[in-house]
């Protein structure tokens, strides 16, 4: 029954990190139109996780910057932020995967 439920108190997410809000908005639009999230991460993200399609693995509360954490834990599994999330690193498009 607990198959695929992930780890208690943790989330798993992938993200795309870019330096401009306008670029993040454009990527969100392309994904909404059918582009693959992982492919877009590989092509556009400045984070080293881009090599893994943006996958950051599992993390608990307190491990990520506040804005990123709040946005991730507010998403249902499989959902993606529709607005870019601004942090000190830039603009993130976040997809919760577990």
Backbone torsions as a table, in degrees:
resi	resn	phi	psi	omega
1	UNK	NA	-34.4	-177.3
2	UNK	-83.8	13.5	-177.6
3	UNK	-61.4	129.5	174.8
4	UNK	73.4	13.5	-176.9
5	UNK	-87.1	-10.2	179.2
6	UNK	82.7	-157.7	-175.3
7	UNK	-112.8	137.1	-178.1
8	UNK	-57.1	132.7	177.5
9	UNK	74.2	5.5	-179.1
10	UNK	-122.7	161.0	175.8
11	UNK	-130.5	158.0	171.9
12	UNK	-123.2	135.4	-177.3
13	UNK	-145.0	157.1	170.2
14	UNK	-118.0	153.4	178.7
15	UNK	-147.8	163.6	173.9
16	UNK	-123.9	123.9	-178.4
17	UNK	-111.5	124.3	177.3
18	UNK	-133.3	165.1	-176.1
19	UNK	-91.5	-14.7	-177.1
20	UNK	-120.6	136.3	177.8
21	UNK	-58.2	-43.1	-177.6
22	UNK	-61.7	-37.5	178.8
23	UNK	-68.6	-40.4	178.4
24	UNK	-62.1	-43.4	179.1
25	UNK	-61.4	-41.6	179.0
26	UNK	-63.3	-40.6	179.3
27	UNK	-67.0	-42.3	176.7
28	UNK	-56.9	-44.6	-179.7
29	UNK	-61.0	-45.5	-178.7
30	UNK	-63.2	-40.2	178.5
31	UNK	-66.0	-42.0	178.2
32	UNK	-61.1	-29.0	179.5
33	UNK	-86.7	1.0	174.5
34	UNK	119.2	-5.6	177.5
35	UNK	-65.1	149.3	-179.6
36	UNK	-78.1	130.2	-178.1
37	UNK	-57.5	-50.0	-177.3
38	UNK	-61.3	-40.1	179.2
39	UNK	-65.0	-41.5	179.0
40	UNK	-65.8	-36.8	177.3
41	UNK	-63.3	-45.4	-179.6
42	UNK	-61.9	-37.0	-176.4
43	UNK	-82.5	-30.0	-169.7
44	UNK	-121.7	-22.4	-173.5
45	UNK	-74.9	140.0	178.0
46	UNK	-91.4	-1.4	179.8
47	UNK	-83.5	144.2	176.4
48	UNK	-56.7	-23.3	178.6
49	UNK	-64.4	-12.5	-179.5
50	UNK	-57.8	-30.5	179.4
51	UNK	-63.3	-24.2	179.4
52	UNK	-106.4	26.9	-180.0
53	UNK	70.5	20.3	178.7
54	UNK	92.2	-1.4	-175.6
55	UNK	-65.6	125.0	177.9
56	UNK	-102.7	-2.8	-177.7
57	UNK	75.0	-166.8	-179.8
58	UNK	-83.6	144.3	173.8
59	UNK	-150.4	152.4	179.1
60	UNK	-102.0	176.2	178.3
61	UNK	-65.3	139.7	179.6
62	UNK	93.2	-4.0	-178.8
63	UNK	-94.8	-21.7	-178.9
64	UNK	-115.2	164.6	175.8
65	UNK	-61.0	148.4	-172.3
66	UNK	-49.9	-49.1	-176.3
67	UNK	-61.9	-40.7	-179.7
68	UNK	-66.8	-46.4	-179.6
69	UNK	-60.1	-48.7	-179.1
70	UNK	-58.8	-45.0	-178.9
71	UNK	-64.4	-42.3	-178.3
72	UNK	-65.6	-49.7	-176.8
73	UNK	-70.1	-18.0	177.0
74	UNK	-80.5	-18.4	-179.2
75	UNK	-81.4	148.0	168.9
76	UNK	-83.2	156.7	179.8
77	UNK	-57.6	130.6	-178.8
78	UNK	95.0	-13.7	-177.7
79	UNK	-88.7	158.9	-179.2
80	UNK	-128.5	148.7	176.1
81	UNK	-65.3	137.1	-180.0
82	UNK	-91.7	-18.5	175.5
83	UNK	-119.2	141.3	177.7
84	UNK	-60.7	145.0	179.1
85	UNK	-102.7	119.8	-178.0
86	UNK	-88.6	131.0	172.2
87	UNK	-133.8	-179.1	178.5
88	UNK	-65.3	-14.8	-178.9
89	UNK	-88.7	-21.2	-177.2
90	UNK	141.3	-146.1	-178.0
91	UNK	-112.6	128.6	-176.8
92	UNK	-112.2	143.1	166.2
93	UNK	-111.5	121.1	-172.3
94	UNK	-114.7	134.9	174.5
95	UNK	-122.7	120.8	178.3
96	UNK	-82.7	126.5	-176.0
97	UNK	-110.5	-12.7	175.5
98	UNK	-163.1	NA	NA
